[in-house]
Structures are given as structure tokens and as C-alpha cells.
Amino acid sequence: MSLSPRDLGMNRPISRRDFFDGIAVSALVSAGMTETAQKASTPSGPAGFRGGAPEALSVPHALRDGRFWQYADPPEPTGESYDLVVVGGGLSGVSAAYEWLRREPGARVLVLDNHDEIGGQARRAMFHRQSGRVHADSGPVDAVMCDAETFGADTLVGLTSGWVDRLPVNGRAREDLRMLRRDPPDWFPGLSAEDKQERLAGLTYSAFLLEVCGAHHDVERFCRSMPGPEWGYDTRALGAIDAWGIGYPGFGGLGLDADKPSRFNSPTVKKQWGIAEPDVYHFPEGNQGLVRAMVRRLAPDALDRPGARARFRLSSPVVSVRDGAAAATVAYFDGHQVLSVEAGSVILACWSAVVPYLVPDLPPGQRQALRAAVRVPLLHATVRVRGWDAWRQAGVRRVRWTGAYWCLTELEVPDRPGRPAAVHLLATPCRSELGPVEGSVAGRRELIRTPYERLEHTIRDQLTRLLGPFGFDPAGDIEAITVNRWGHGNAPEYCRPWHAFYPDGPFPADVARRRFGRIAIAGSDSVPAPRADAAVTAAFRAVEELTR
């Protein structure tokens, strides 16, 4: 199916919104209509839960590039003094403020954030990480689109009985896939269980399929996008030891103990081992629901009200943190000038890679370790459609794509019949063939350069290819598109085969999160792990370091 941009509805006046790391791109122009994300946002909860502001990233980038202090005047003291200043208003930062005040109810706490709303990464629409050890032939989906990008033509395959026979792959690939799922041999005969796990720890899952199993290339291409929704990269970066831990096909003949993880498994796989039901740890509004609940307890009336248990000062990117003889000094930019406050303690709950620019006095080894925390980019889109009849006729709700730009499309069924529905899409910009770190850097650069129009076109194109045969009209059925580009998405995680020091150490994070005088470091980067519990744990650890 090949449709023109007009057929796809690219010229239609709809609501279009574009965010980068939670910051609204200034404006989007299409079909003579301009709408900014800020204008389209609707506040909910306490004042401060709104859209983003371009200044939120411009100041940190100026610090990174060495331009900020060329033009900024020295900090102007406000005369304010706090027991604790928290840098970063995400889940970790709010948790740190909450725990500090639980221990010291009369303390004075200030939270500074570069955005104009609280929440940080907790605000993004989450594609939930699957929990526990499951037999994940294709991940938690009900269909796979074997797309033209991979196999030359689109073929939608529902994962019902006999689905392997319906795959548009080489005949030998079907036999290989059946064997890998049902009766794989022992690929490492004569080796102990520990030695087998160590062999797996040295391979990616793609390499395991191609080099160890000798599987047909179509098998690897079919499986490649399986880990995308959970990991942000594909099987060319996912370690074979974690593929075994998750339950991907090919490992059944190794005789490994399925009741316990390998010491080589990544921390997240170890933590989720044995959890039978997926998503049991998620809140109704996602992580943002937890942030909102804590903020309402700390500042029920206004975020920056004198006398509140904690004050939240937004649109205030921190530019300097220095420890002193009597107190630490925290400087921030309020949009007009640099101001400073004094603090008895400081918790940095921001991205670890930002910390060296804020605290230039850190030891060189710690600065280097902090910069090693490279986040994995992610791309989310939400499309509001008039209805979901086409999905119902197609008989699918969650579809994995094998090689198209968006690797996952998922329908969120409305709560009442006749109401518009939401469709979520996920793309993984990481250049997985380069590995999680180098691939994330390269993918982030490409994501920044990608115009919104291309993203909208791919969204409309893929939804039409999936649902067009069932009556979906992209020009008439799409009412709104919101794109969230998370250039700095998932926090990094130590995993094999990319981190040879794992699991025995020493770990860069142990050096990166060391307390520095009155300054402690929190955030999920400091664990490191891309999980909500990691962000909260890091916050509690930082509070404990400063109060014991």
C-alpha cells in the first residue's frame, strides 16, 4: 500500500505536539496551523504540572559547551538558607525531599528544577518493562508485523496456534525457529553450568542465534526487535545471558537452572526473576502518580510558598554547586539572572552526566565516572483516533514490527464505547549494532536531527499499513499526534557482554556516587538501573549518607 502525503493526512489541521526530553519544541507548523505543546497542555494537580520550556535544556547545554559563564554575571545571593537543597524534581529528587522531611519534620527544604513542572522522567508515557521470567517468543504482543523493511512485504501474523507456519520467511528459517522454541540441543556439551553461563555472557543474542545456533538469518531478523520495548535496543545489543534470563528461545537444551538467575544476568533481570504477573509494581498514573502524591503532601497549596514543608522552584536550572566551610552554595538561573542560596546539605538528583559541570571541584576520577552514565534514547508517540473499529476487525491490540521505524504499536481501549481511542507507538533510536553506549550516542544525534514531519509520516504510514485493510483512514481518523523524544531516556545498566567488569566490579557507579562534603548524589543513574525503584532507593541512600 503506497499512499501520497495527502492520502495519509499530512495536510490535515490537527493538534500536533513535539517534546524533547520533556521540553516543548517551540512550535510546529503544518497545514497553516501552529500549536505549541505549552498552549495545548492542560494543567492538572498542583500548579506546576504543565508543559515544558525551551530554557530547561538551553542552560545545561550552555554549561556543557562552556558558554554559560562567558555571558552570565556572578551569582547574586538571595539571603535564603535551607537545611537541604535538592537539584532535580523527578522521582528521585522528590523522594529525597520527602524522606528528609520524614526524618526532620521541621527542616527547610528547597527543590530546584530546570523544567516548569515537577516530575522529570516520571512524566513520560511508559511502555512497561515486562516482569519475571516468561517464555518470550516475541514479547508480550498478540501479533507481529513482518514488515517490508525486513522481508520485502508486510505480513501481519497473529500469534495464535501454528503462527510459525504463517511467517514470510525462508523454509529453513521456520524449521530453525521451531527447533529453537521446542527442542534446542545443548550448544555447549561438556561444559559446567557456570561455564555455559559465562559463554553466554560473552555474546549478544543476535550473535548467539547466528554464530552458536547457526540459525538462518531470517530467524535473527524476525527476533531482532523483541527487546525494544523493555530495553530500548535490539538483540544486537541485548546480551545472550539476559535473553536466556527473560525466556527467549534457543536455551532449553543447555540444562541451566531456571529457578535462579545467573550471576552474569543484569540487575534488572535478577530483580524481576520469579515475578509471575507483569506490571504489578506500576501505579495508575505511572511514576508521575507517585510524584504527585508526594508533592501534594509537601506543598498542597503552591509549589514555592514560604512556609510550605518543601518549596519547589521551577524553571530554575542549577548552574553551580560548591561546598564551603560553613555551608554549600547552590546557584541557579531564574531566566534573568543567576541567584544563589545556602544549604546545609545538597542532593544532586539530576542526570549523572550533568554533575561534573555543576560541581567542578570534584576529583577527576569521579568526574570521569559520572560522565560514563550514558542514557539510552527512546521515542514515544501517542495518537488520538476517532475510534477503534479497525483494531477490533484486525483482532489485534499490541503489535511488534520487525524492522520498521516504530517497533511497537499498541491500542489503549477507551473506557466507554464511542469515545476516541489512544494509540501508543515506540521507537528505539539506539544504533544497537554499536552497543548500548556508542549506539545511544549515535542514536541521540540522529533523533535530534529528525524533523517532526518525518516522524508524523512514519506514524501515519505504519498505522495505515497495519489497519488500512480493516477500514482505517489516516486522513480522517487521526485527530492528534504527540511525539515525545527522550534523547536521554533509560538510565544505563551494567550488562554483559558490554561491561567486562560486571558482575565482579569495580563499578564506575561506586566512584560516581561518592559523597563530596555536603553533597550527595542520587538519581537512577547512580545505581545504575532504569527503574522507578532504583530512583527511590538512590534518594534514600543519599539522605542516609547526609544524615547519619
Beta strands, then each sheet from edge to edge (+ up, - down):
strand 1: 15-20
strand 2: 23-24
strand 3: 29-30
strand 4: 33-34
strand 5: 76-87
strand 6: 109-112
strand 7: 143-146
strand 8: 155-158
strand 9: 310-313
strand 10: 318-322
strand 11: 328-333
strand 12: 338-348
strand 13: 376-385
strand 14: 398-401
strand 15: 408-412
strand 16: 421-427
strand 17: 478-490
strand 18: 519-521
sheet 1: 2+ 1- 17- 13+ 16- 15+ 14- 7- 8+
sheet 2: 3+ 4-
sheet 3: 9+ 6+ 5+ 12+ 11- 10+
sheet 4: 9+ 6+ 5+ 12+ 18+
end
